[in-house]
Amino acid sequence: MNAIPSHLDHLVLATPDLASTVAEFTRRTGVAPAPGGAHVGRGTRNFLVSLGGSSYLEIIGPDPEQSEPQGPRPFDVDEVDRARTVTWAISPPDLDTAVATARSRGYDPGDVRPMSRRRPDGTLLRWRLTDGDTQHPSGLVPFLIDWGVSVHPTATGLPVTPLLRLSATAPDPDELRPLLAAVGAELSVAEGPVGLSFTVRTPRGPVTFG
């Protein structure tokens, strides 16, 4: 099992307090995340750090400059009481084919939906991703994403903390393994409470986040 999954696009670190979590990441690693942008109408904003190559970390939390959204914020931001790695994404060579293949293997990763946000420089990014109630509730089975013709976040000069390892725990790892295989994902899963953790290389040595 590879410590770093192939086709990894990004990890999602959700927090109830974005400013505090960004400051804590900076303190622990010596690397300051870069502003990503606001998800207008969804009540969130993010900061980004490259994990090396075409993978990155998204730190996402409530955006104090937006009014309360009509629905729940993405990635269970309204429900977390501390910063926590809640899920991850892979970018298959062909998103629609990957969804069809997963469904043929008995797992529905959800409908493909369009999304967008503006970078601080005003550039509009558009992408498509799988989203919906059919996704595994643990967050350990990745969602699928396709950036289309938009510039990938890692191509914008993000600060870098190379990813050393990604791993997970679940009460029943054997339940997850066929679902991971259905979407073509690789992830080391051990028995334990539901959790996703990653370790990055930093100027202050390896640092692990859960």
C-alpha positions as a printed NumPy array, in Angstrom:
array([[  0.   ,   0.   ,   0.   ],
       [  1.45 ,   3.361,  -1.056],
       [  1.758,   5.977,   1.688],
       [  0.557,   8.581,  -0.831],
       [ -2.437,   7.576,  -2.998],
       [ -2.178,   7.983,  -6.746],
       [ -4.445,  10.646,  -8.308],
       [ -4.638,  12.444,  -4.934],
       [ -6.029,  15.923,  -5.577],
       [ -6.477,  17.366,  -2.109],
       [ -7.179,  16.797,   1.575],
       [ -9.889,  18.715,   3.418],
       [ -9.169,  20.072,   6.901],
       [-12.424,  21.541,   8.234],
       [-12.483,  23.949,  11.15 ],
       [-14.995,  26.061,  13.081],
       [-12.44 ,  28.892,  13.305],
       [-10.489,  29.429,  10.102],
       [ -8.162,  32.166,  11.35 ],
       [ -7.183,  30.187,  14.441],
       [ -6.499,  26.993,  12.474],
       [ -4.408,  28.792,   9.856],
       [ -2.375,  30.38 ,  12.667],
       [ -1.915,  27.002,  14.351],
       [ -0.807,  25.363,  11.087],
       [  1.722,  28.164,  10.619],
       [  2.992,  27.815,  14.186],
       [  3.428,  24.041,  13.973],
       [  4.963,  23.87 ,  10.489],
       [  6.668,  27.209,   9.97 ],
       [  4.726,  27.543,   6.693],
       [  1.872,  30.044,   6.264],
       [ -1.068,  28.803,   4.137],
       [ -2.081,  31.018,   1.211],
       [ -5.572,  32.539,   0.906],
       [ -7.677,  30.507,  -1.501],
       [-10.969,  32.341,  -1.794],
       [-14.613,  32.446,  -0.748],
       [-17.336,  29.993,  -1.688],
       [-20.013,  32.631,  -2.272],
       [-23.446,  31.627,  -1.047],
       [-22.11 ,  28.614,   0.853],
       [-20.689,  30.545,   3.773],
       [-17.122,  29.261,   3.639],
       [-13.633,  30.406,   2.736],
       [-10.387,  28.445,   2.386],
       [ -6.617,  28.613,   2.675],
       [ -4.314,  26.318,   0.704],
       [ -0.933,  24.621,   1.018],
       [  0.703,  22.497,  -1.665],
       [  1.446,  18.904,  -0.662],
       [  3.879,  18.482,  -3.542],
       [  3.158,  17.719,  -7.181],
       [ -0.501,  18.279,  -8.083],
       [ -1.863,  17.691,  -4.558],
       [ -2.765,  20.248,  -1.911],
       [ -4.327,  20.782,   1.496],
       [ -7.541,  22.791,   1.78 ],
       [ -8.206,  24.389,   5.164],
       [-11.877,  25.389,   5.108],
       [-14.082,  27.141,   7.638],
       [-16.879,  29.693,   8.051],
       [-16.368,  32.97 ,   6.215],
       [-17.118,  35.856,   8.615],
       [-17.594,  38.198,   5.655],
       [-20.601,  36.229,   4.376],
       [-24.098,  36.07 ,   5.803],
       [-25.435,  32.759,   7.054],
       [-26.049,  30.409,   4.102],
       [-29.53 ,  29.03 ,   3.448],
       [-28.307,  25.451,   3.829],
       [-25.537,  23.717,   5.754],
       [-21.974,  24.689,   4.967],
       [-19.954,  22.122,   2.982],
       [-17.794,  19.435,   4.602],
       [-19.791,  19.498,   7.861],
       [-18.109,  22.766,   8.832],
       [-21.12 ,  23.602,  11.024],
       [-20.724,  20.37 ,  12.99 ],
       [-16.987,  20.194,  13.744],
       [-15.889,  21.459,  17.161],
       [-12.183,  21.457,  16.307],
       [ -9.989,  21.366,  13.226],
       [-10.275,  17.893,  11.706],
       [ -9.35 ,  16.16 ,   8.455],
       [-12.837,  15.248,   7.243],
       [-12.329,  13.844,   3.743],
       [-10.151,  13.795,   0.64 ],
       [-10.441,  13.996,  -3.134],
       [ -8.932,  12.213,  -6.098],
       [ -8.783,  13.451,  -9.676],
       [ -9.296,  10.505, -12.048],
       [ -8.27 ,  10.792, -15.704],
       [-11.965,  10.88 , -16.726],
       [-14.478,  11.902, -14.051],
       [-17.627,  10.654, -15.771],
       [-16.076,   7.298, -16.618],
       [-14.842,   6.929, -13.039],
       [-18.353,   7.571, -11.686],
       [-19.874,   5.039, -14.075],
       [-17.212,   2.472, -13.165],
       [-17.77 ,   2.955,  -9.431],
       [-21.511,   2.479,  -9.85 ],
       [-20.957,  -0.683, -11.867],
       [-18.857,  -1.965,  -8.945],
       [-21.625,  -1.329,  -6.431],
       [-20.724,   2.083,  -5.037],
       [-22.4  ,   5.359,  -6.013],
       [-20.038,   8.298,  -5.355],
       [-22.861,  10.777,  -5.966],
       [-24.008,  13.058,  -8.747],
       [-21.505,  15.289, -10.536],
       [-22.076,  18.954,  -9.7  ],
       [-20.451,  22.171, -10.952],
       [-18.707,  24.428,  -8.429],
       [-16.756,  27.685,  -8.552],
       [-14.916,  30.288,  -6.484],
       [-12.816,  33.377,  -7.141],
       [ -9.172,  33.536,  -6.198],
       [ -7.983,  36.66 ,  -4.363],
       [ -6.699,  38.011,  -7.699],
       [-10.246,  37.798,  -9.126],
       [ -9.673,  34.734, -11.312],
       [-12.785,  32.543, -11.453],
       [-12.105,  28.842, -10.945],
       [-14.632,  26.272, -12.094],
       [-14.615,  22.561, -11.38 ],
       [-16.893,  19.541, -11.17 ],
       [-17.106,  17.1  ,  -8.297],
       [-19.187,  14.246,  -6.961],
       [-21.558,  15.245,  -4.205],
       [-24.629,  13.797,  -2.554],
       [-26.143,  11.557,   0.089],
       [-24.863,   8.375,  -1.563],
       [-21.263,   9.12 ,  -0.559],
       [-19.94 ,   7.112,   2.369],
       [-20.677,   9.088,   5.558],
       [-17.238,   8.464,   7.076],
       [-15.513,  10.748,   4.55 ],
       [-12.838,   8.072,   4.135],
       [-13.918,   7.177,   0.602],
       [-12.756,  10.129,  -1.513],
       [-14.979,  12.285,  -3.639],
       [-13.983,  12.74 ,  -7.272],
       [-13.032,  16.055,  -8.863],
       [-12.244,  17.437, -12.31 ],
       [-10.767,  20.929, -12.713],
       [-11.494,  21.065, -16.442],
       [ -9.752,  24.019, -18.074],
       [ -9.239,  25.958, -14.817],
       [ -5.727,  26.438, -13.528],
       [ -5.148,  23.886, -10.786],
       [ -4.583,  25.421,  -7.335],
       [ -1.092,  23.918,  -7.139],
       [ -0.058,  25.846, -10.261],
       [ -0.418,  29.213,  -8.506],
       [  2.755,  29.249,  -6.42 ],
       [  1.391,  27.87 ,  -3.155],
       [  3.651,  27.381,  -0.133],
       [  4.733,  23.741,   0.093],
       [  4.742,  21.117,   2.844],
       [  5.353,  17.8  ,   1.022],
       [  3.   ,  14.986,   1.988],
       [  4.768,  12.053,   3.627],
       [  1.815,   9.84 ,   4.508],
       [ -1.983,   9.609,   4.45 ],
       [ -3.761,   6.988,   6.541],
       [ -7.126,   6.244,   8.107],
       [ -8.854,   4.25 ,  10.805],
       [-12.362,   2.786,  10.746],
       [-14.331,   0.365,  12.933],
       [-14.603,  -2.054,   9.985],
       [-11.788,  -1.553,   7.46 ],
       [-13.037,  -4.483,   5.373],
       [-16.261,  -2.561,   4.661],
       [-14.3  ,   0.321,   3.153],
       [-11.81 ,  -1.559,   1.01 ],
       [-14.242,  -2.538,  -1.804],
       [-15.611,   1.017,  -1.868],
       [-12.122,   2.459,  -2.196],
       [-11.392,  -0.029,  -4.967],
       [-14.627,   0.969,  -6.722],
       [-13.395,   4.542,  -7.169],
       [ -9.82 ,   3.455,  -7.883],
       [ -8.447,   4.856,  -4.612],
       [ -5.646,   3.582,  -2.406],
       [ -5.687,   4.253,   1.325],
       [ -4.113,   2.53 ,   4.314],
       [ -7.   ,   1.773,   6.72 ],
       [ -6.493,   0.288,  10.178],
       [ -9.106,  -0.692,  12.758],
       [-10.183,   2.065,  15.14 ],
       [-12.511,   5.069,  15.44 ],
       [-13.306,   6.85 ,  12.18 ],
       [-10.401,   9.158,  11.418],
       [ -8.174,  10.469,   8.656],
       [ -4.646,  11.706,   9.326],
       [ -1.725,  12.972,   7.289],
       [  1.913,  13.803,   7.888],
       [  3.815,  16.554,   6.065],
       [  7.479,  17.479,   5.868],
       [  8.115,  20.973,   7.175],
       [ 11.028,  23.226,   8.142],
       [ 10.298,  22.136,  11.715],
       [ 10.33 ,  18.415,  10.937],
       [  7.482,  15.983,  10.195],
       [  4.121,  17.196,  11.504],
       [  0.955,  15.092,  11.699],
       [ -2.616,  16.395,  11.531],
       [ -5.721,  14.376,  12.318]])
